[in-house]
Amino acid sequence: MGTQNKDAGDSPPGLSGERNLVLIGYRATGKTEVGALLARKLARPFVDLDAALEAEMGRSIADLVAEKGWPEFRRREKEMVRRYCRIGGQVLATGGGVILDSENVKILQETGVVVWLQADPDTIRKRLSLDAPKESQRPSLTGGGTLDEVEEVLRTRQPLYAAAAHVIINTTNQSIEQVAEKVLAAVQCLA
């Protein structure tokens, strides 16, 4: 599986100067690394919304969730989406659960071309296990271990990712460079 353009409601115009390029998808699908590379290739600012939120709070998302719970994190995430989507011409990497809020999805679709980076569960688990330092910063989504919950969370989120995306790119067995090139080619097809 490779690249797929799809109709997410009204198709957006291509990636004009004011539209953001928005990457959505589950953990470890490549949003941050691919996003940073795309930003360099497109000469655009890159913002990882989770990293921006952590920098603003001065603590990790895991700490916030442990202290105040998922609802507080989702509230702050929504604020970040609203704030950064007002600024055009960026590459944005979202948190994996951004699609759980329909208002987030609407804003992302209206202000950008939304690209779903997907990977199969085995690939995600492998990438998560190789990313041990970062793994300790990822709070559990279900109360179980982050490696054990992949299939369960994907099952509930895949329809939401699919509904939000204008373009779908499978990152399984793909290098960051290959994924970035597929994203660029797919977005050009929307123009």
C-alpha positions as YAML, in Angstrom:
chain: A
units: angstrom
residues:
- id: 1
  name: MET
  ca: [0.00, 0.00, 0.00]
- id: 2
  name: GLY
  ca: [1.38, 3.41, -0.86]
- id: 3
  name: THR
  ca: [-0.34, 6.67, -1.59]
- id: 4
  name: GLN
  ca: [-4.01, 7.39, -1.78]
- id: 5
  name: ASN
  ca: [-5.82, 10.65, -2.48]
- id: 6
  name: LYS
  ca: [-9.33, 10.62, -1.22]
- id: 7
  name: ASP
  ca: [-12.30, 12.87, -0.99]
- id: 8
  name: ALA
  ca: [-12.69, 14.22, 2.54]
- id: 9
  name: GLY
  ca: [-15.76, 16.29, 1.93]
- id: 10
  name: ASP
  ca: [-14.86, 19.09, -0.46]
- id: 11
  name: SER
  ca: [-11.36, 18.54, -1.77]
- id: 12
  name: PRO
  ca: [-9.03, 21.34, -0.75]
- id: 13
  name: PRO
  ca: [-7.06, 23.27, -3.30]
- id: 14
  name: GLY
  ca: [-3.45, 22.16, -3.53]
- id: 15
  name: LEU
  ca: [-0.86, 23.33, -1.10]
- id: 16
  name: SER
  ca: [-0.97, 27.05, -1.77]
- id: 17
  name: GLY
  ca: [1.21, 29.39, 0.26]
- id: 18
  name: GLU
  ca: [-1.41, 30.05, 2.92]
- id: 19
  name: ARG
  ca: [-2.57, 26.46, 3.44]
- id: 20
  name: ASN
  ca: [-0.88, 24.34, 6.07]
- id: 21
  name: LEU
  ca: [0.36, 20.83, 5.43]
- id: 22
  name: VAL
  ca: [-1.03, 18.82, 8.35]
- id: 23
  name: LEU
  ca: [0.19, 15.36, 9.33]
- id: 24
  name: ILE
  ca: [-2.13, 13.15, 11.37]
- id: 25
  name: GLY
  ca: [-1.77, 9.55, 12.45]
- id: 26
  name: TYR
  ca: [-1.05, 7.21, 15.31]
- id: 27
  name: ARG
  ca: [2.11, 7.29, 17.39]
- id: 28
  name: ALA
  ca: [5.32, 6.25, 15.61]
- id: 29
  name: THR
  ca: [3.98, 6.65, 12.09]
- id: 30
  name: GLY
  ca: [6.58, 9.31, 11.30]
- id: 31
  name: LYS
  ca: [4.71, 12.59, 11.72]
- id: 32
  name: THR
  ca: [7.54, 14.48, 13.43]
- id: 33
  name: GLU
  ca: [10.45, 13.26, 11.32]
- id: 34
  name: VAL
  ca: [8.57, 13.41, 8.03]
- id: 35
  name: GLY
  ca: [7.12, 16.79, 8.98]
- id: 36
  name: ALA
  ca: [10.55, 18.26, 9.71]
- id: 37
  name: LEU
  ca: [11.86, 16.99, 6.36]
- id: 38
  name: LEU
  ca: [8.83, 18.32, 4.47]
- id: 39
  name: ALA
  ca: [9.26, 21.71, 6.11]
- id: 40
  name: ARG
  ca: [12.88, 21.87, 4.92]
- id: 41
  name: LYS
  ca: [11.91, 20.79, 1.39]
- id: 42
  name: LEU
  ca: [9.08, 23.32, 1.24]
- id: 43
  name: ALA
  ca: [10.99, 26.07, 3.07]
- id: 44
  name: ARG
  ca: [8.16, 26.36, 5.59]
- id: 45
  name: PRO
  ca: [8.12, 26.55, 9.37]
- id: 46
  name: PHE
  ca: [7.61, 23.20, 11.13]
- id: 47
  name: VAL
  ca: [5.59, 22.82, 14.31]
- id: 48
  name: ASP
  ca: [5.14, 19.60, 16.24]
- id: 49
  name: LEU
  ca: [2.03, 20.53, 18.22]
- id: 50
  name: ASP
  ca: [2.80, 18.11, 21.07]
- id: 51
  name: ALA
  ca: [6.36, 19.45, 21.40]
- id: 52
  name: ALA
  ca: [5.06, 23.04, 21.28]
- id: 53
  name: LEU
  ca: [2.56, 22.23, 24.02]
- id: 54
  name: GLU
  ca: [5.26, 20.64, 26.18]
- id: 55
  name: ALA
  ca: [7.54, 23.65, 25.69]
- id: 56
  name: GLU
  ca: [4.73, 26.02, 26.61]
- id: 57
  name: MET
  ca: [3.80, 24.02, 29.73]
- id: 58
  name: GLY
  ca: [7.40, 23.36, 30.77]
- id: 59
  name: ARG
  ca: [6.63, 19.68, 31.33]
- id: 60
  name: SER
  ca: [5.83, 16.51, 29.44]
- id: 61
  name: ILE
  ca: [2.42, 15.45, 28.22]
- id: 62
  name: ALA
  ca: [2.81, 12.32, 30.37]
- id: 63
  name: ASP
  ca: [3.23, 14.52, 33.45]
- id: 64
  name: LEU
  ca: [0.21, 16.64, 32.53]
- id: 65
  name: VAL
  ca: [-1.95, 13.56, 31.95]
- id: 66
  name: ALA
  ca: [-0.76, 11.96, 35.21]
- id: 67
  name: GLU
  ca: [-1.55, 15.11, 37.17]
- id: 68
  name: LYS
  ca: [-4.69, 16.47, 35.49]
- id: 69
  name: GLY
  ca: [-5.97, 13.71, 33.20]
- id: 70
  name: TRP
  ca: [-6.70, 13.32, 29.50]
- id: 71
  name: PRO
  ca: [-9.54, 15.90, 29.41]
- id: 72
  name: GLU
  ca: [-7.13, 18.69, 30.42]
- id: 73
  name: PHE
  ca: [-4.61, 17.58, 27.81]
- id: 74
  name: ARG
  ca: [-7.31, 17.49, 25.11]
- id: 75
  name: ARG
  ca: [-8.47, 20.98, 26.11]
- id: 76
  name: ARG
  ca: [-4.92, 22.34, 25.76]
- id: 77
  name: GLU
  ca: [-4.40, 20.41, 22.51]
- id: 78
  name: LYS
  ca: [-7.53, 22.05, 21.08]
- id: 79
  name: GLU
  ca: [-6.17, 25.50, 22.01]
- id: 80
  name: MET
  ca: [-2.92, 24.69, 20.21]
- id: 81
  name: VAL
  ca: [-4.78, 23.52, 17.08]
- id: 82
  name: ARG
  ca: [-6.81, 26.74, 16.99]
- id: 83
  name: ARG
  ca: [-3.78, 28.94, 17.56]
- id: 84
  name: TYR
  ca: [-1.44, 27.31, 15.05]
- id: 85
  name: CYS
  ca: [-4.04, 26.79, 12.34]
- id: 86
  name: ARG
  ca: [-4.63, 30.56, 12.25]
- id: 87
  name: ILE
  ca: [-1.08, 30.90, 10.93]
- id: 88
  name: GLY
  ca: [-0.84, 29.72, 7.34]
- id: 89
  name: GLY
  ca: [2.00, 28.23, 5.35]
- id: 90
  name: GLN
  ca: [3.31, 25.79, 7.94]
- id: 91
  name: VAL
  ca: [3.90, 22.06, 8.24]
- id: 92
  name: LEU
  ca: [2.11, 20.81, 11.34]
- id: 93
  name: ALA
  ca: [2.56, 17.43, 13.06]
- id: 94
  name: THR
  ca: [-0.39, 16.72, 15.33]
- id: 95
  name: GLY
  ca: [-0.77, 14.44, 18.29]
- id: 96
  name: GLY
  ca: [-2.26, 11.05, 17.49]
- id: 97
  name: GLY
  ca: [-5.57, 11.81, 19.19]
- id: 98
  name: VAL
  ca: [-6.23, 15.18, 17.59]
- id: 99
  name: ILE
  ca: [-8.91, 13.54, 15.43]
- id: 100
  name: LEU
  ca: [-10.98, 12.61, 18.50]
- id: 101
  name: ASP
  ca: [-12.40, 16.13, 18.50]
- id: 102
  name: SER
  ca: [-14.56, 16.99, 15.49]
- id: 103
  name: GLU
  ca: [-13.85, 20.72, 15.88]
- id: 104
  name: ASN
  ca: [-10.12, 20.02, 15.60]
- id: 105
  name: VAL
  ca: [-10.74, 18.05, 12.41]
- id: 106
  name: LYS
  ca: [-12.86, 20.82, 10.92]
- id: 107
  name: ILE
  ca: [-10.19, 23.47, 11.61]
- id: 108
  name: LEU
  ca: [-7.39, 21.25, 10.26]
- id: 109
  name: GLN
  ca: [-9.34, 20.50, 7.07]
- id: 110
  name: GLU
  ca: [-10.34, 24.13, 6.51]
- id: 111
  name: THR
  ca: [-6.84, 25.52, 6.95]
- id: 112
  name: GLY
  ca: [-4.71, 22.76, 5.51]
- id: 113
  name: VAL
  ca: [-4.21, 19.68, 3.43]
- id: 114
  name: VAL
  ca: [-4.55, 16.81, 5.90]
- id: 115
  name: VAL
  ca: [-2.27, 13.81, 5.33]
- id: 116
  name: TRP
  ca: [-2.78, 10.61, 7.32]
- id: 117
  name: LEU
  ca: [0.49, 8.77, 7.87]
- id: 118
  name: GLN
  ca: [-0.40, 5.19, 8.64]
- id: 119
  name: ALA
  ca: [1.50, 1.99, 9.43]
- id: 120
  name: ASP
  ca: [0.52, -1.52, 10.36]
- id: 121
  name: PRO
  ca: [0.36, -2.45, 14.08]
- id: 122
  name: ASP
  ca: [3.53, -4.57, 14.00]
- id: 123
  name: THR
  ca: [5.51, -1.71, 12.47]
- id: 124
  name: ILE
  ca: [4.14, 0.74, 15.04]
- id: 125
  name: ARG
  ca: [5.05, -1.58, 17.94]
- id: 126
  name: LYS
  ca: [8.54, -2.10, 16.51]
- id: 127
  name: ARG
  ca: [9.10, 1.64, 16.12]
- id: 128
  name: LEU
  ca: [7.76, 2.33, 19.62]
- id: 129
  name: SER
  ca: [10.05, -0.28, 21.14]
- id: 130
  name: LEU
  ca: [13.07, 1.22, 19.34]
- id: 131
  name: ASP
  ca: [12.13, 4.64, 20.63]
- id: 132
  name: ALA
  ca: [12.65, 3.77, 24.32]
- id: 133
  name: PRO
  ca: [13.58, 7.25, 25.65]
- id: 134
  name: LYS
  ca: [10.55, 8.82, 24.01]
- id: 135
  name: GLU
  ca: [8.38, 5.86, 25.00]
- id: 136
  name: SER
  ca: [8.62, 6.79, 28.68]
- id: 137
  name: GLN
  ca: [7.11, 10.18, 27.75]
- id: 138
  name: ARG
  ca: [4.06, 8.67, 26.04]
- id: 139
  name: PRO
  ca: [1.19, 8.16, 28.46]
- id: 140
  name: SER
  ca: [-0.95, 5.06, 28.06]
- id: 141
  name: LEU
  ca: [-4.14, 5.66, 26.13]
- id: 142
  name: THR
  ca: [-6.06, 2.74, 27.62]
- id: 143
  name: GLY
  ca: [-4.45, 2.13, 31.00]
- id: 144
  name: GLY
  ca: [-2.42, -0.75, 29.55]
- id: 145
  name: GLY
  ca: [1.06, -0.67, 28.11]
- id: 146
  name: THR
  ca: [1.69, 1.49, 25.05]
- id: 147
  name: LEU
  ca: [2.87, -1.54, 23.04]
- id: 148
  name: ASP
  ca: [-0.14, -3.65, 24.07]
- id: 149
  name: GLU
  ca: [-2.75, -1.03, 23.23]
- id: 150
  name: VAL
  ca: [-1.77, -0.36, 19.60]
- id: 151
  name: GLU
  ca: [-4.35, -2.58, 17.88]
- id: 152
  name: GLU
  ca: [-7.17, -1.60, 20.23]
- id: 153
  name: VAL
  ca: [-6.58, 2.13, 19.79]
- id: 154
  name: LEU
  ca: [-6.03, 1.84, 16.03]
- id: 155
  name: ARG
  ca: [-9.31, -0.02, 15.66]
- id: 156
  name: THR
  ca: [-11.22, 2.91, 17.18]
- id: 157
  name: ARG
  ca: [-9.20, 5.69, 15.53]
- id: 158
  name: GLN
  ca: [-8.76, 4.44, 11.96]
- id: 159
  name: PRO
  ca: [-12.24, 5.52, 10.82]
- id: 160
  name: LEU
  ca: [-11.60, 8.97, 12.31]
- id: 161
  name: TYR
  ca: [-8.23, 9.31, 10.59]
- id: 162
  name: ALA
  ca: [-9.79, 8.21, 7.31]
- id: 163
  name: ALA
  ca: [-12.63, 10.71, 7.60]
- id: 164
  name: ALA
  ca: [-10.23, 13.57, 8.40]
- id: 165
  name: ALA
  ca: [-7.63, 12.90, 5.70]
- id: 166
  name: HIS
  ca: [-7.39, 14.34, 2.22]
- id: 167
  name: VAL
  ca: [-4.43, 12.07, 1.48]
- id: 168
  name: ILE
  ca: [-3.36, 8.72, 2.97]
- id: 169
  name: ILE
  ca: [0.27, 7.56, 2.94]
- id: 170
  name: ASN
  ca: [1.36, 4.20, 4.29]
- id: 171
  name: THR
  ca: [4.76, 4.49, 6.00]
- id: 172
  name: THR
  ca: [5.33, 0.76, 6.57]
- id: 173
  name: ASN
  ca: [8.74, -0.26, 5.15]
- id: 174
  name: GLN
  ca: [9.32, 3.29, 3.88]
- id: 175
  name: SER
  ca: [12.19, 5.63, 4.72]
- id: 176
  name: ILE
  ca: [11.48, 9.14, 5.92]
- id: 177
  name: GLU
  ca: [12.69, 10.43, 2.55]
- id: 178
  name: GLN
  ca: [10.38, 8.04, 0.65]
- id: 179
  name: VAL
  ca: [7.39, 9.07, 2.74]
- id: 180
  name: ALA
  ca: [8.16, 12.77, 2.28]
- id: 181
  name: GLU
  ca: [8.39, 12.32, -1.50]
- id: 182
  name: LYS
  ca: [5.06, 10.46, -1.55]
- id: 183
  name: VAL
  ca: [3.44, 13.23, 0.47]
- id: 184
  name: LEU
  ca: [4.76, 15.90, -1.90]
- id: 185
  name: ALA
  ca: [3.61, 13.97, -4.98]
- id: 186
  name: ALA
  ca: [0.16, 13.34, -3.53]
- id: 187
  name: VAL
  ca: [-0.32, 16.96, -2.48]
- id: 188
  name: GLN
  ca: [0.69, 18.17, -5.95]
- id: 189
  name: CYS
  ca: [-2.04, 15.96, -7.41]
- id: 190
  name: LEU
  ca: [-4.61, 17.92, -5.39]
- id: 191
  name: ALA
  ca: [-3.71, 21.18, -7.12]
...
